[in-house]
Amino acid sequence: MYPGGRGFEIAAELLTYVTGEDWSAKSLREEALRIINLTRVLNLKMGAGPDGLPERFFKPVRFEEREYVLTRGELEAALRSYYALRGWDEEGRPRPETLRELQLDFLLSPP
């Protein structure tokens, strides 16, 4: 699902060694996805606002001979891509099918 090097493989080997429980890169990645989505849902329920950056991030930055500017449109496009990659809707909320896939169904119904 996510590109990357051998990070999960190495972490799974270390976790297996330290805990004595059998961890695979796949199972560790799935747990990481559960944690990310659980944290996101809890933050949203606690009133976290939309993702964004402070105004200072949209001011020009000079590096050597060039000037760089991040536009709000570029940030919004990056957030849309990130949300889609995570299986979240346009507002950054985990989609029901994402939560079901990660066995976080209990988050679908209000407490």
Backbone bond lengths (Angstrom), bond angles and torsions (degrees), N, CA, C in turn:
res aa  C-N    CA-C-N  psi(-1)  N-CA   C-N-CA  omega(-1)  CA-C   N-CA-C  phi
1 M - - - 1.450 - - 1.528 110.81 -
2 Y 1.312 118.33 -45.59 1.458 121.28 -179.46 1.520 109.44 -115.56
3 P 1.324 115.69 135.34 1.471 118.45 178.10 1.513 110.20 -70.43
4 G 1.286 116.38 161.00 1.457 119.10 177.27 1.501 110.81 160.71
5 G 1.303 114.74 175.02 1.452 121.43 179.92 1.515 111.56 -83.71
6 R 1.295 114.83 -137.98 1.467 120.69 -176.51 1.522 112.33 -99.29
7 G 1.307 117.69 20.11 1.465 121.36 -175.78 1.515 114.25 -53.63
8 F 1.334 116.72 -50.13 1.464 119.69 -178.73 1.518 111.30 -68.39
9 E 1.327 116.86 -34.95 1.469 119.64 178.40 1.523 110.96 -63.67
10 I 1.307 116.11 -46.70 1.470 120.32 -179.63 1.520 110.78 -65.53
11 A 1.339 116.18 -45.01 1.463 120.07 179.15 1.527 111.17 -61.51
12 A 1.336 117.44 -39.97 1.468 120.87 179.09 1.524 111.10 -64.95
13 E 1.317 117.07 -40.63 1.471 120.30 177.34 1.527 110.25 -61.92
14 L 1.317 116.99 -45.38 1.461 121.13 179.86 1.521 111.29 -64.32
15 L 1.329 116.92 -43.74 1.463 121.07 179.80 1.523 111.04 -63.76
16 T 1.313 117.36 -40.03 1.460 121.56 176.75 1.524 110.06 -61.92
17 Y 1.297 115.86 -44.79 1.468 121.24 -178.92 1.526 111.10 -63.90
18 V 1.314 116.92 -44.24 1.468 121.79 -175.63 1.523 112.06 -74.14
19 T 1.340 118.06 -41.57 1.465 120.63 -174.15 1.520 113.84 -93.66
20 G 1.336 116.96 -22.14 1.455 120.18 -174.89 1.526 112.25 81.31
21 E 1.331 117.59 -3.88 1.464 122.01 176.14 1.523 108.24 -90.82
22 D 1.330 115.56 150.06 1.461 120.33 -178.21 1.521 110.40 -83.12
23 W 1.324 116.79 112.78 1.460 123.01 177.85 1.515 109.16 -115.66
24 S 1.338 115.86 137.95 1.464 120.73 173.52 1.524 107.52 -112.40
25 A 1.315 115.75 164.59 1.464 119.60 176.97 1.529 109.62 -59.96
26 K 1.326 116.67 -39.18 1.461 120.81 -179.62 1.528 111.39 -64.50
27 S 1.328 117.61 -46.56 1.467 119.87 -178.53 1.531 111.25 -66.70
28 L 1.314 117.31 -35.91 1.458 120.89 178.47 1.528 110.54 -68.20
29 R 1.325 117.00 -41.43 1.458 120.99 177.74 1.527 110.73 -62.80
30 E 1.339 116.92 -41.32 1.463 120.43 178.54 1.527 111.16 -63.08
31 E 1.326 116.94 -40.34 1.469 119.99 177.20 1.525 110.78 -64.44
32 A 1.322 116.75 -39.72 1.468 120.97 177.95 1.527 110.17 -62.01
33 L 1.332 117.09 -42.79 1.463 120.75 178.49 1.525 111.26 -64.49
34 R 1.324 116.96 -37.86 1.467 119.99 176.64 1.526 110.51 -61.90
35 I 1.327 116.07 -45.53 1.462 120.80 -179.16 1.530 110.84 -62.56
36 I 1.331 117.26 -44.84 1.462 121.19 179.89 1.527 110.68 -60.41
37 N 1.330 117.12 -45.71 1.462 120.57 -178.13 1.522 112.10 -72.18
38 L 1.307 118.06 -38.72 1.460 121.48 176.72 1.523 110.09 -62.39
39 T 1.310 116.91 -45.33 1.462 121.51 178.11 1.520 110.93 -60.86
40 R 1.326 116.62 -42.59 1.459 120.81 -179.46 1.523 110.49 -61.93
41 V 1.339 117.35 -47.82 1.465 120.75 -179.36 1.522 110.29 -62.10
42 L 1.324 117.64 -44.44 1.466 120.34 179.83 1.523 111.22 -62.82
43 N 1.322 117.39 -42.94 1.466 120.13 178.27 1.525 111.16 -61.31
44 L 1.329 116.94 -42.31 1.464 120.16 179.19 1.529 110.99 -65.01
45 K 1.339 116.77 -40.64 1.468 120.20 178.66 1.524 111.69 -66.18
46 M 1.327 116.59 -27.28 1.462 120.63 179.57 1.532 112.11 -87.49
47 G 1.331 116.74 3.28 1.458 120.22 173.32 1.513 116.14 98.26
48 A 1.317 118.26 14.94 1.465 119.90 177.39 1.523 108.96 -59.77
49 G 1.310 115.88 137.24 1.458 121.22 -178.14 1.515 111.88 -83.84
50 P 1.311 115.14 -172.31 1.467 119.33 -179.73 1.530 111.84 -66.57
51 D 1.307 115.12 154.11 1.459 119.94 177.48 1.521 108.77 -70.42
52 G 1.294 115.57 143.55 1.454 119.44 179.28 1.516 110.55 -175.72
53 L 1.303 114.30 -174.57 1.461 121.12 179.38 1.518 109.01 -131.66
54 P 1.330 117.51 152.17 1.461 120.39 175.69 1.529 111.17 -62.72
55 E 1.295 115.91 157.58 1.462 122.90 -177.11 1.522 112.60 -53.84
56 R 1.316 117.88 -35.17 1.472 120.50 -176.39 1.532 113.18 -60.86
57 F 1.324 116.92 -22.37 1.464 120.22 -179.98 1.531 112.58 -72.77
58 F 1.327 117.05 -14.25 1.456 120.65 -178.00 1.530 112.30 -100.50
59 K 1.312 116.40 7.55 1.463 120.83 177.27 1.520 109.18 -91.02
60 P 1.323 117.71 147.65 1.465 121.26 -178.85 1.532 112.24 -59.23
61 V 1.318 115.22 142.16 1.463 122.38 176.36 1.525 107.21 -121.16
62 R 1.311 115.44 130.06 1.464 120.18 -179.69 1.522 108.92 -98.40
63 F 1.327 115.21 130.99 1.459 121.59 175.27 1.512 107.38 -134.39
64 E 1.332 115.08 117.60 1.455 122.19 -174.52 1.533 108.89 53.68
65 E 1.308 118.19 -119.26 1.461 120.91 -175.99 1.528 113.09 -95.43
66 R 1.334 117.24 -0.23 1.465 120.07 -172.94 1.514 112.48 -115.47
67 E 1.320 114.91 153.98 1.455 121.21 176.76 1.528 108.35 -115.16
68 Y 1.320 115.99 134.61 1.463 121.61 -179.19 1.523 108.95 -118.87
69 V 1.358 114.91 139.93 1.460 120.29 179.44 1.526 108.53 -137.06
70 L 1.321 115.97 129.54 1.458 121.64 172.82 1.517 106.96 -93.91
71 T 1.319 116.68 126.39 1.467 119.79 178.87 1.529 109.70 -97.30
72 R 1.312 114.60 158.59 1.473 119.00 176.92 1.532 110.64 -61.63
73 G 1.321 116.31 -34.54 1.465 120.29 177.77 1.522 111.87 -62.88
74 E 1.323 116.65 -40.99 1.471 120.40 177.91 1.526 110.79 -65.15
75 L 1.334 116.83 -41.57 1.463 120.00 177.82 1.523 110.37 -63.46
76 E 1.324 117.42 -45.09 1.460 120.60 179.96 1.529 111.64 -62.17
77 A 1.332 117.37 -40.04 1.466 121.10 177.89 1.531 110.59 -64.66
78 A 1.328 116.43 -41.08 1.467 120.41 178.65 1.524 110.31 -65.23
79 L 1.330 117.86 -41.49 1.465 120.85 178.27 1.523 111.10 -64.45
80 R 1.342 117.33 -41.58 1.473 119.57 177.62 1.528 111.05 -59.43
81 S 1.327 116.41 -43.22 1.472 120.50 178.96 1.526 110.82 -64.51
82 Y 1.321 116.15 -43.95 1.467 121.08 179.53 1.526 110.80 -62.16
83 Y 1.335 116.25 -46.67 1.467 119.78 179.44 1.531 111.10 -60.36
84 A 1.313 117.38 -43.33 1.462 120.89 179.32 1.527 110.49 -62.34
85 L 1.324 116.91 -42.56 1.457 121.34 178.80 1.524 111.40 -61.64
86 R 1.308 116.70 -36.54 1.468 121.86 -179.99 1.520 113.44 -79.21
87 G 1.344 116.95 -14.44 1.465 119.41 -175.66 1.515 111.31 82.47
88 W 1.333 116.56 33.32 1.454 122.71 -179.88 1.525 108.93 -109.17
89 D 1.331 116.27 161.66 1.465 119.62 177.86 1.529 110.51 -80.66
90 E 1.331 116.20 -176.24 1.470 121.56 -175.13 1.527 112.44 -64.88
91 E 1.327 117.29 -20.24 1.463 122.08 179.24 1.525 112.20 -93.16
92 G 1.324 116.75 -0.83 1.461 120.23 179.46 1.520 114.35 86.78
93 R 1.333 116.89 18.50 1.468 121.29 176.91 1.522 109.30 -96.42
94 P 1.325 118.47 132.78 1.468 119.51 176.69 1.526 110.82 -57.15
95 R 1.324 115.36 132.77 1.463 121.10 179.57 1.534 109.22 -71.75
96 P 1.329 117.54 150.21 1.468 120.39 178.56 1.527 112.73 -53.97
97 E 1.337 117.21 -41.16 1.472 119.13 -178.94 1.528 111.53 -66.06
98 T 1.330 117.34 -30.99 1.469 120.90 176.71 1.524 109.67 -66.75
99 L 1.329 116.10 -45.14 1.464 120.27 179.96 1.529 111.03 -65.28
100 R 1.337 117.17 -39.41 1.473 119.57 177.83 1.525 111.25 -64.45
101 E 1.326 116.05 -43.28 1.464 120.93 -179.82 1.532 111.38 -60.09
102 L 1.318 116.55 -34.41 1.470 121.55 -178.71 1.526 112.43 -91.84
103 Q 1.347 116.58 8.24 1.461 122.84 179.68 1.531 111.19 60.36
104 L 1.334 114.30 40.78 1.462 120.98 175.81 1.531 109.80 -114.56
105 D 1.316 116.50 34.02 1.465 123.11 -177.48 1.524 111.95 -55.15
106 F 1.318 117.15 -33.10 1.461 120.46 -176.76 1.527 112.25 -61.17
107 L 1.327 117.38 -17.73 1.460 120.61 178.58 1.527 112.35 -80.26
108 L 1.332 116.81 -10.72 1.455 120.90 -177.81 1.524 112.94 -75.67
109 S 1.319 117.36 -29.00 1.455 119.83 -179.33 1.526 109.36 -102.00
110 P 1.338 116.38 141.20 1.457 118.64 -179.96 1.523 110.63 -66.35
111 P 1.331 116.72 150.30 1.483 120.60 -178.69 1.504 113.15 -65.90
